[in-house]
Amino acid sequence: MQSCRWCGAQVSEKDGVCPRCGARLRRESISCPRCKREIRAGLAVCPHCGEELGRKRIPWKIIGSLAVVVLAAIVIYAVSTIVPLPVDVPFVAGPPSPTPTEVILPPTATATETARPPTATRTATATFTPVITATATLTATATAPPSESPAPTETLTATLAATPGVKYAAPQLIEPEDETGWAPDDPLKFSYGALIELKWEPVGALAEDEWYAVGLSYTDRNGELGLWGAWTKDTVWRVGDDLYDQLGGDRTVNWSITVVSDPVGAGQGVPISPTSETWMFRWG
């Protein structure tokens, strides 16, 4: 007999699901090669550090062998060009070459250059064009008919300047459909075992150190706030089944997307876009 890790009930080793809380008991797991944390087997991206688990790596043994070969070639070349040969090679003189006969030619006339007055040198003057940063203000005033009271004046201000640190616009979410305004008694769209893929519009071609950061929040079984997230280069991310076992009574998950940069590879993402809208889906 063993204990369920979620509710503590005694279960059999043959049970695949806890009879009390319904949590799955057997799960294949592996260790992330980057952060060394335990994750579910079969994931394409580590949910903790964003490591791409399917990426092929060059074995260090092959790299080491190539380095040894290159180093040996360099040593052989240096020895053959710098170290003198142990045997002196005798010098063999060739047949004498004929001595050329110098022919003296008569002197030629030299042209005399007539001095000219110096020409004036034009100095170029650089012209700088000022850069004007404009702020456009649009004011719209609605005039009511005489029989009605006047409407308030609405002022819209648009500043034509880039926000510091922002490289991309906020990602636009596609699916699953936002269920924020749905009634609690509406039929559930997703149940246990359902395939849930979060999709959004691309913001452009990401650089090598730029990622989409997927952020999820929910209420766990203890009524506390739970957070989940991952980094990906794609515009589609599948929600893992591990999250299902952690959801509380309302079974709702909020999600959003932000573009982040990690130039030093420390796993600390710096936002380079506004965060998208926050959508919600229910997973009953």
C-alpha positions as CSV (number, residue, x, y, z in Angstrom):
1,M,0.0,0.0,0.0
2,Q,1.1,3.6,-0.6
3,S,-0.3,7.1,0.0
4,C,-1.8,9.4,-2.6
5,R,0.5,12.5,-2.9
6,W,-2.6,14.8,-3.2
7,C,-5.1,13.7,-0.6
8,G,-3.1,11.2,1.5
9,A,-5.5,8.3,1.0
10,Q,-4.2,4.7,1.1
11,V,-4.1,3.3,-2.4
12,S,-2.9,0.0,-4.0
13,E,0.2,-0.2,-6.1
14,K,-2.0,-1.5,-9.0
15,D,-4.3,1.6,-8.9
16,G,-3.7,4.1,-11.6
17,V,-6.1,6.7,-10.2
18,C,-6.8,7.6,-6.5
19,P,-10.3,6.4,-5.6
20,R,-10.8,9.5,-3.3
21,C,-9.6,12.5,-5.3
22,G,-9.2,11.1,-8.8
23,A,-5.6,12.1,-9.2
24,R,-3.3,10.0,-11.4
25,L,-0.8,7.9,-9.3
26,R,1.6,6.7,-12.0
27,R,3.5,9.1,-14.1
28,E,6.7,8.7,-16.2
29,S,9.1,11.5,-15.4
30,I,12.6,12.5,-16.5
31,S,15.2,15.1,-15.3
32,C,15.6,18.3,-17.3
33,P,19.3,18.4,-18.7
34,R,19.5,22.1,-17.9
35,C,17.8,22.9,-14.6
36,K,17.8,19.2,-13.3
37,R,14.2,19.4,-12.1
38,E,11.8,16.5,-12.5
39,I,9.4,16.9,-15.4
40,R,6.9,14.7,-17.2
41,A,8.3,12.5,-20.0
42,G,7.4,13.4,-23.6
43,L,7.4,17.2,-23.2
44,A,9.1,19.2,-26.0
45,V,10.0,22.2,-23.7
46,C,10.8,22.2,-20.0
47,P,8.0,24.1,-18.1
48,H,10.5,25.4,-15.6
49,C,13.4,26.8,-17.6
50,G,12.2,26.6,-21.2
51,E,14.9,24.2,-22.4
52,E,14.1,22.5,-25.7
53,L,14.3,18.8,-24.8
54,G,14.2,17.5,-28.4
55,R,17.2,19.5,-29.6
56,K,20.1,17.3,-30.7
57,R,23.5,18.1,-29.2
58,I,27.0,17.4,-30.5
59,P,28.7,14.8,-28.2
60,W,31.7,16.2,-26.3
61,K,33.8,13.2,-27.3
62,I,33.5,14.2,-31.0
63,I,34.4,17.8,-30.2
64,G,37.4,16.6,-28.1
65,S,38.7,14.3,-30.9
66,L,38.5,17.1,-33.5
67,A,40.4,19.5,-31.1
68,V,43.2,16.9,-30.6
69,V,43.5,16.4,-34.4
70,V,43.7,20.2,-35.0
71,L,46.3,20.6,-32.2
72,A,48.4,17.8,-33.6
73,A,48.4,19.4,-37.0
74,I,49.5,22.7,-35.6
75,V,52.4,21.1,-33.7
76,I,53.6,19.2,-36.7
77,Y,53.5,22.3,-38.9
78,A,55.4,24.4,-36.3
79,V,58.1,21.7,-35.8
80,S,58.6,21.3,-39.6
81,T,59.0,25.0,-40.2
82,I,60.9,26.3,-37.2
83,V,63.2,23.4,-36.1
84,P,66.3,23.2,-38.5
85,L,67.2,19.9,-40.2
86,P,69.9,17.8,-38.5
87,V,71.8,17.2,-41.8
88,D,73.5,20.1,-43.7
89,V,72.5,20.1,-47.3
90,P,75.6,20.8,-49.6
91,F,75.4,23.9,-51.7
92,V,75.7,23.1,-55.5
93,A,76.7,26.0,-57.6
94,G,75.0,26.4,-61.0
95,P,76.6,27.4,-64.2
96,P,77.6,31.1,-64.4
97,S,75.2,33.4,-66.1
98,P,76.3,35.7,-68.9
99,T,77.2,39.2,-67.8
100,P,74.9,41.8,-69.4
101,T,76.5,44.5,-71.5
102,E,75.5,48.1,-70.5
103,V,74.4,50.2,-73.5
104,I,74.8,54.0,-73.0
105,L,72.1,55.9,-74.8
106,P,72.3,59.6,-75.7
107,P,70.5,62.0,-73.3
108,T,67.0,62.9,-74.1
109,A,65.5,66.3,-73.9
110,T,63.7,67.2,-70.6
111,A,60.5,69.2,-70.8
112,T,60.4,72.3,-68.6
113,E,57.2,72.7,-66.6
114,T,55.8,76.2,-66.6
115,A,54.7,77.3,-63.1
116,R,51.0,78.1,-62.7
117,P,49.4,80.2,-60.1
118,P,47.8,78.1,-57.3
119,T,44.1,77.4,-57.5
120,A,41.7,78.2,-54.8
121,T,40.5,75.3,-52.7
122,R,36.8,75.1,-52.0
123,T,35.9,74.2,-48.4
124,A,32.8,72.1,-48.0
125,T,30.4,73.2,-45.3
126,A,28.3,70.4,-43.6
127,T,24.6,71.2,-43.3
128,F,22.7,69.5,-40.5
129,T,19.0,68.7,-40.7
130,P,17.2,69.0,-37.4
131,V,15.1,66.0,-36.3
132,I,11.7,67.0,-35.1
133,T,9.7,64.8,-32.7
134,A,6.1,65.6,-33.0
135,T,3.2,64.9,-30.6
136,A,-0.1,64.8,-32.3
137,T,-3.2,65.6,-30.2
138,L,-6.7,64.8,-31.6
139,T,-9.6,66.6,-30.0
140,A,-13.2,65.5,-30.8
141,T,-16.1,67.6,-29.6
142,A,-19.7,66.3,-29.9
143,T,-22.4,69.0,-30.2
144,A,-25.8,68.0,-29.0
145,P,-29.1,69.3,-30.5
146,P,-30.6,72.4,-28.8
147,S,-33.2,70.2,-27.0
148,E,-30.6,68.1,-25.3
149,S,-27.9,68.9,-22.8
150,P,-24.4,69.2,-24.3
151,A,-22.2,66.1,-24.3
152,P,-18.7,66.1,-22.6
153,T,-15.6,66.7,-24.7
154,E,-13.4,63.6,-25.3
155,T,-9.7,64.2,-25.8
156,L,-7.5,61.5,-27.4
157,T,-3.7,62.0,-27.3
158,A,-1.3,59.9,-29.3
159,T,2.4,60.3,-28.8
160,L,4.6,59.5,-31.8
161,A,7.6,58.1,-29.8
162,A,8.7,54.5,-29.1
163,T,8.4,53.2,-25.5
164,P,11.9,52.4,-24.1
165,G,12.7,48.7,-24.0
166,V,9.7,47.7,-26.2
167,K,10.6,46.0,-29.5
168,Y,7.4,44.3,-30.5
169,A,3.7,45.0,-30.2
170,A,1.6,43.0,-27.8
171,P,0.8,39.4,-29.1
172,Q,-2.7,38.9,-30.3
173,L,-4.4,35.7,-28.9
174,I,-6.3,33.3,-31.2
175,E,-7.6,30.3,-29.2
176,P,-9.0,28.7,-27.1
177,E,-11.9,31.1,-27.0
178,D,-12.0,33.4,-23.9
179,E,-14.6,32.1,-21.4
180,T,-14.4,35.1,-19.1
181,G,-17.9,36.3,-19.8
182,W,-19.5,32.8,-19.8
183,A,-22.1,31.8,-17.2
184,P,-20.9,29.2,-14.6
185,D,-23.6,26.7,-15.7
186,D,-22.5,26.8,-19.4
187,P,-21.2,23.4,-20.7
188,L,-17.5,22.8,-20.2
189,K,-15.4,23.0,-23.3
190,F,-12.5,20.9,-22.0
191,S,-12.5,17.9,-19.7
192,Y,-9.8,15.5,-18.4
193,G,-7.6,14.2,-21.3
194,A,-8.6,17.0,-23.7
195,L,-6.0,18.4,-26.0
196,I,-5.6,22.1,-25.1
197,E,-3.3,24.2,-27.4
198,L,-2.8,27.9,-26.8
199,K,-2.3,29.8,-30.1
200,W,-1.5,33.4,-30.9
201,E,-0.4,35.6,-33.8
202,P,3.4,36.0,-34.4
203,V,4.9,39.4,-33.8
204,G,7.7,38.9,-36.3
205,A,10.9,37.0,-36.7
206,L,12.4,36.5,-33.2
207,A,16.1,36.8,-32.7
208,E,18.2,33.9,-31.3
209,D,17.9,35.2,-27.7
210,E,14.2,36.1,-27.9
211,W,11.2,33.9,-26.8
212,Y,7.5,33.9,-26.3
213,A,6.8,33.6,-22.6
214,V,3.6,31.7,-21.8
215,G,2.1,32.7,-18.4
216,L,-0.7,30.8,-16.7
217,S,-2.4,31.5,-13.3
218,Y,-5.0,29.4,-11.4
219,T,-6.4,28.6,-8.0
220,D,-4.9,25.4,-6.6
221,R,-6.4,22.7,-4.4
222,N,-5.5,24.7,-1.3
223,G,-7.2,27.8,-2.5
224,E,-3.9,29.6,-3.2
225,L,-2.6,31.3,-6.3
226,G,-0.7,29.0,-8.6
227,L,1.6,30.0,-11.4
228,W,2.8,28.1,-14.5
229,G,4.8,29.1,-17.5
230,A,7.3,28.2,-20.2
231,W,9.3,29.8,-23.1
232,T,8.9,28.8,-26.7
233,K,9.8,29.9,-30.2
234,D,6.5,28.6,-31.7
235,T,3.2,30.4,-31.7
236,V,1.5,27.2,-30.4
237,W,1.9,25.8,-26.9
238,R,0.2,22.6,-25.5
239,V,-1.0,22.7,-21.9
240,G,0.5,19.7,-20.0
241,D,-1.7,17.2,-18.1
242,D,0.3,17.9,-15.0
243,L,-1.6,21.2,-14.6
244,Y,-4.9,19.4,-14.4
245,D,-4.1,17.7,-11.1
246,Q,-3.3,21.0,-9.5
247,L,-6.5,22.9,-10.3
248,G,-8.9,23.9,-7.5
249,G,-12.7,23.9,-7.4
250,D,-13.4,26.6,-10.0
251,R,-11.2,24.7,-12.6
252,T,-10.3,28.0,-14.4
253,V,-7.0,28.9,-16.0
254,N,-5.9,32.4,-17.0
255,W,-3.2,32.8,-19.7
256,S,-1.3,35.5,-21.6
257,I,1.7,35.9,-23.8
258,T,4.8,38.3,-23.6
259,V,7.9,38.5,-25.8
260,V,11.0,38.3,-23.6
261,S,14.8,38.6,-24.3
262,D,17.5,36.6,-22.6
263,P,20.8,38.0,-24.0
264,V,23.1,36.4,-21.4
265,G,21.4,33.0,-21.2
266,A,20.7,33.2,-17.5
267,G,17.0,32.3,-17.8
268,Q,15.9,35.7,-16.6
269,G,13.6,37.0,-19.3
270,V,13.4,40.8,-19.9
271,P,10.1,41.9,-21.5
272,I,10.5,43.5,-24.9
273,S,6.7,43.7,-25.7
274,P,3.6,44.6,-23.8
275,T,1.7,41.6,-22.4
276,S,-1.2,40.4,-24.4
277,E,-4.8,40.3,-23.2
278,T,-5.5,37.7,-20.5
279,W,-8.0,35.0,-21.6
280,M,-9.5,32.3,-19.4
281,F,-10.6,28.7,-20.1
282,R,-12.2,26.1,-17.9
283,W,-10.8,22.6,-17.5
284,G,-13.3,20.4,-15.6
